[in-house]
Amino acid sequence: MSSASPLLIGITGNIGTGKSTVASMLASLGAEVIDADKVAHEVMRAGTAAHAQIVETFGPQVLGPDGQVDRARLGSIVFANPGLLARLEAIVHPATLEAIVHRIAAFCHSERSEESSADVVVVEAIKLIESGMASACDNVWVTTCRPRQQVYRIVGGRGLSRAEAWERVRAQPPQEDKIARADVVVDTSGSMSRTRAQVQAAWDRLISRAPLSSWKRPHYGV
């Protein structure tokens, strides 16, 4: 059993810029990935304190027939109103951060075989910097692409209209603000193989500097 602290990589970037794609590539290289959006979904489930606060703040109309928060319905409310979005984030972000910290701690104390890859945990979070999580990361990676590509991906992946997709893109801070905080910038505007090559190169640079002799160096073979 290991209790050593893993290397912590934070991945952020505005909506539709390819955070999940890059996180998946890092998972293939052996990293443990924590998706903050999925964690947020869990902390909003019925019976949680966050769920109760959301219903109290936004009303029962944000619930689906099963009593769970209807994220699409809630999103249509908050993304059109920056003040309401801030109120939602104030409810969800602290609970999400606490849950992520617990998951990292559980990873540190988990059984990992000698054949396992590097002790690296990746936290994928759109609000990595704004929430303060970035300060706890050893390396901050930022994904970026052109706004029209963001819209195309949001429409294709989330079933939203172009107008709704643009609303979400414009509701977020400029990508340049995140890039200014980055240790690694991954431009996902090109092909998947080009993105993969950037990830592999950044991974190789990172682990070559790390004082962990037990790290493995898996490759994509590209």
ABEGO torsion letter per residue (X at the ends): XBABBBBBBBBBEBBGAGAAAAAAAAAAAGBBBBBAAAAAAAAABBGBAAAAAAAAAAEAAABBAAGBBBAAAAAAAAAABAAAAAAAAAAAAAAAAAAAAAAAAAAAABBBBAABBBBBBBBBBAAAAAAGAAAABABBBBBBBBAAAAAAAAAAAAGBBAAAAAAAAAABBBAAAAAAABABBBBAABBAAAAAAAAAAAAAAAAAABABAABBBBBAGX
